[in-house]
């Protein structure tokens, strides 16, 4: 009985440090790609156009 209880208490339900590291690396990579896309010329121009149209919609 004591051995079973010890096994249940030792069960790992979370991520280990290496999994956290891989998750952070993936998130940083995704953020870098998203930043590159959003700051590209075409996308930046489209976003500025959307904002201009939204601000001038009430006038």
C-alpha positions as CSV (number, residue, x, y, z in Angstrom):
1,X,0.0,0.0,0.0
2,X,2.8,2.4,0.9
3,X,4.5,1.8,-2.5
4,X,1.3,2.5,-4.5
5,X,0.7,5.7,-2.5
6,X,4.3,6.8,-3.2
7,X,3.9,6.2,-6.9
8,X,0.7,8.3,-7.0
9,X,2.4,11.1,-5.2
10,X,5.4,11.1,-7.5
11,X,3.4,11.3,-10.7
12,X,4.4,14.2,-12.8
13,X,1.4,16.1,-14.1
14,X,3.2,19.2,-15.4
15,X,5.8,20.1,-17.9
16,X,9.5,19.7,-17.2
17,X,12.1,22.4,-17.7
18,X,13.1,21.2,-21.2
19,X,9.4,21.3,-22.3
20,X,9.1,24.9,-21.0
21,X,12.3,25.8,-22.9
22,X,10.9,24.4,-26.1
23,X,7.6,26.2,-25.6
24,X,9.4,29.5,-25.1
25,X,11.6,28.9,-28.2
26,X,8.5,28.1,-30.2
27,X,6.7,31.2,-28.9
28,X,9.7,33.5,-29.7
29,X,10.0,32.1,-33.2
30,X,6.3,32.6,-33.8
31,X,6.5,36.2,-32.5
32,X,9.5,36.9,-34.7
33,X,7.7,35.6,-37.8
34,X,4.6,37.6,-36.9
35,X,6.6,40.8,-36.3
36,X,8.3,40.3,-39.7
37,X,5.0,39.9,-41.5
38,X,3.3,42.8,-39.7
39,X,6.2,45.2,-40.3
40,X,6.6,44.3,-44.0
41,X,5.7,47.1,-46.4
42,X,2.5,45.7,-47.9
43,X,1.0,44.6,-44.6
44,X,1.9,47.9,-42.9
45,X,0.3,49.9,-45.7
46,X,-2.9,47.8,-45.5
47,X,-3.0,48.2,-41.7
48,X,-2.6,52.0,-42.0
49,X,-5.3,52.1,-44.6
50,X,-7.7,50.2,-42.3
51,X,-6.9,52.6,-39.5
52,X,-7.4,55.7,-41.7
53,X,-10.8,54.3,-43.0
54,X,-11.9,53.5,-39.4
55,X,-11.0,57.0,-38.2
56,X,-12.7,58.8,-41.1
57,X,-15.8,56.7,-41.0
58,X,-17.7,59.0,-38.6
59,X,-17.0,62.2,-40.6
